[in-house]
Amino acid sequence: MTQSKKRSDIVQDLVARLAATGETLLGRSLAIRHVDAGSCGGCEMELLSVTLMWDHLGRHGICMVDDPRWADILLITGVSSTGLAESARQCLAAMARPRFVVAVGDCAVDGGIFKSSSSVLGGAGAILPVDLVISGCPPSPARIISGLLAVLDANRVPSAPGSPAGRL
């Protein structure tokens, strides 16, 4: 088995687990809203790999949405620039609970190599409460999917014996 085939199998397994966890915890498919708060585009290319190339998340009920009112997860990439901070705040405010904020990439974690710039406020945590950070410049698709799975697993509420699976 080739290296890329092994990687593909790992990612497909992670996608299936993410879909099952989202369905169990939310009772529906998982909707993700992506906000680019000022990035170079590297993390977006990896997100494109996640959504298009790795077994199409939509087939598993995971979708990227344009309207934050439909989203369960706000996924932020890039530095928190002064020009886009308010847009990210408004996006989060429009989301219904339960909602989660995931910072993807080193720039979204702490501002990355741009943190000393006057137009950079820092990472996503400087403007929003962040539930999970996924470091890397850029992080791999498998790491992004693992992170999304981790944020759902970490927020699982144990269910009482004999009742349906735990809810968020």
Backbone torsions as a table, in degrees:
resi	resn	phi	psi	omega
1	MET	NA	134.3	-177.7
2	THR	-77.8	164.6	-179.9
3	GLN	-60.7	-43.0	-178.6
4	SER	-68.8	-32.4	177.4
5	LYS	-67.0	-42.1	177.6
6	LYS	-61.3	-45.2	-179.9
7	ARG	-62.1	-40.9	178.9
8	SER	-62.2	-42.7	178.6
9	ASP	-64.1	-40.2	179.4
10	ILE	-63.3	-46.5	-179.1
11	VAL	-65.5	-41.1	178.7
12	GLN	-61.9	-39.3	177.1
13	ASP	-64.3	-42.7	178.6
14	LEU	-63.8	-41.8	178.8
15	VAL	-61.5	-44.3	179.3
16	ALA	-63.1	-41.3	178.4
17	ARG	-66.2	-39.8	178.5
18	LEU	-63.0	-44.7	179.0
19	ALA	-62.1	-44.0	-179.5
20	ALA	-65.1	-41.2	-180.0
21	THR	-66.6	-43.6	178.2
22	GLY	-61.7	-42.0	179.0
23	GLU	-64.8	-42.3	-178.9
24	THR	-66.6	-46.4	-174.3
25	LEU	-79.0	-36.9	-175.7
26	LEU	-98.6	-18.9	-177.5
27	GLY	78.1	12.6	-179.9
28	ARG	-159.7	-179.2	178.8
29	SER	-68.8	165.5	-176.4
30	LEU	-98.1	127.0	-180.0
31	ALA	-113.5	131.5	-175.9
32	ILE	-120.4	131.3	174.8
33	ARG	-108.7	122.9	179.5
34	HIS	-99.8	133.0	175.0
35	VAL	-124.8	124.1	174.5
36	ASP	-91.6	108.5	-176.6
37	ALA	-91.1	12.5	178.0
38	GLY	124.9	64.0	-175.2
39	SER	-110.8	172.7	178.4
40	CYS	-84.5	-15.9	179.8
41	GLY	107.4	-9.2	-179.5
42	GLY	-64.4	-45.9	179.7
43	CYS	-66.7	-34.5	178.7
44	GLU	-65.4	-36.9	177.2
45	MET	-63.8	-38.9	177.4
46	GLU	-68.9	-37.4	175.8
47	LEU	-64.7	-36.1	176.2
48	LEU	-62.8	-39.8	175.7
49	SER	-61.7	-40.7	179.3
50	VAL	-62.5	-48.1	-173.0
51	THR	-80.3	-31.7	-174.1
52	LEU	-104.5	-43.8	-169.6
53	MET	-91.7	-28.3	-172.8
54	TRP	-99.3	75.6	172.2
55	ASP	63.5	29.8	173.7
56	HIS	37.3	100.6	-178.5
57	LEU	-54.8	-30.7	-179.0
58	GLY	-60.5	-30.4	178.2
59	ARG	-67.4	-19.0	179.1
60	HIS	-102.8	8.1	177.7
61	GLY	85.5	11.8	178.3
62	ILE	-104.9	126.4	-177.7
63	CYS	-135.2	153.1	172.2
64	MET	-92.6	130.5	-177.3
65	VAL	-118.2	153.4	178.8
66	ASP	-91.2	-25.0	-176.7
67	ASP	-98.8	118.6	-178.7
68	PRO	-62.8	-20.1	179.1
69	ARG	-67.3	-17.4	179.3
70	TRP	-98.3	-7.6	-169.8
71	ALA	-87.4	147.3	173.6
72	ASP	-103.1	-32.6	-178.2
73	ILE	-124.8	130.8	171.8
74	LEU	-100.0	114.8	-176.8
75	LEU	-105.1	115.6	-175.6
76	ILE	-109.4	132.2	173.5
77	THR	-120.8	155.8	176.4
78	GLY	86.1	169.6	178.9
79	VAL	-70.4	157.2	175.4
80	SER	-87.5	94.2	-178.4
81	SER	-82.9	155.9	-178.8
82	THR	-61.7	-31.7	-178.1
83	GLY	-75.6	-22.3	-175.9
84	LEU	-113.6	-2.2	-177.5
85	ALA	-61.5	-45.0	-178.3
86	GLU	-65.8	-36.6	177.5
87	SER	-61.9	-41.5	178.4
88	ALA	-65.4	-40.7	178.0
89	ARG	-63.1	-43.2	179.4
90	GLN	-65.6	-36.7	177.9
91	CYS	-62.3	-46.6	179.5
92	LEU	-64.8	-40.0	-179.7
93	ALA	-63.0	-29.3	-179.3
94	ALA	-79.5	-13.4	-177.1
95	MET	-81.2	140.6	175.8
96	ALA	-80.9	157.2	176.5
97	ARG	-87.9	149.8	-1.2
98	PRO	-74.8	142.7	-179.9
99	ARG	-139.1	151.5	-177.5
100	PHE	-134.6	144.9	177.7
101	VAL	-113.6	125.9	-180.0
102	VAL	-122.0	122.4	176.9
103	ALA	-93.4	123.0	-175.6
104	VAL	-114.2	123.6	177.3
105	GLY	98.1	155.4	-177.4
106	ASP	-60.1	-35.5	179.2
107	CYS	-65.1	-40.1	179.2
108	ALA	-74.2	-21.6	179.2
109	VAL	-74.6	-51.0	-175.4
110	ASP	-144.9	10.1	-177.7
111	GLY	100.3	-9.6	177.2
112	GLY	53.8	-142.8	-178.0
113	ILE	-73.6	-8.6	-177.9
114	PHE	-98.5	4.3	-171.7
115	LYS	-63.5	-19.4	179.6
116	SER	-89.1	0.4	179.9
117	SER	-74.0	145.9	-178.3
118	SER	-69.1	-22.7	-179.3
119	SER	-94.2	5.3	-178.6
120	VAL	-108.8	124.8	179.0
121	LEU	-83.9	-15.3	-177.6
122	GLY	126.5	-149.2	177.6
123	GLY	-82.8	-175.8	-179.3
124	ALA	-61.1	-30.3	179.6
125	GLY	-63.8	-17.7	178.5
126	ALA	-74.3	-19.8	-177.5
127	ILE	-121.3	-19.4	-176.9
128	LEU	-141.6	155.4	171.8
129	PRO	-74.5	119.9	-175.3
130	VAL	-99.9	131.1	179.2
131	ASP	-87.1	-30.8	-177.4
132	LEU	-154.0	140.4	173.5
133	VAL	-114.4	138.9	176.8
134	ILE	-119.9	102.7	-176.1
135	SER	-79.6	166.8	179.6
136	GLY	132.0	152.9	-178.7
137	CYS	-134.4	83.6	-13.5
138	PRO	-86.3	160.6	175.6
139	PRO	-71.0	150.2	-179.5
140	SER	-71.9	159.0	177.0
141	PRO	-56.3	-40.7	179.5
142	ALA	-63.0	-37.7	179.7
143	ARG	-68.7	-37.7	178.0
144	ILE	-64.4	-47.4	180.0
145	ILE	-64.5	-41.4	176.8
146	SER	-60.5	-39.4	178.7
147	GLY	-65.1	-42.9	177.8
148	LEU	-62.9	-39.8	176.5
149	LEU	-63.8	-41.1	-179.0
150	ALA	-64.1	-40.3	-179.1
151	VAL	-66.8	-35.6	176.8
152	LEU	-70.3	-44.3	179.3
153	ASP	-62.8	-39.1	-178.1
154	ALA	-68.3	-23.7	-177.6
155	ASN	-104.5	15.3	177.7
156	ARG	-72.0	134.4	175.8
157	VAL	-99.4	124.7	-179.5
158	PRO	-61.3	141.5	180.0
159	SER	-95.2	158.7	177.0
160	ALA	-72.5	151.2	178.7
161	PRO	-57.4	133.9	178.6
162	GLY	86.3	-5.6	179.3
163	SER	-100.7	167.4	178.4
164	PRO	-58.9	169.1	-177.6
165	ALA	-54.9	155.7	-177.6
166	GLY	-58.7	147.6	177.7
167	ARG	-108.5	165.1	177.1
168	LEU	-77.4	NA	NA
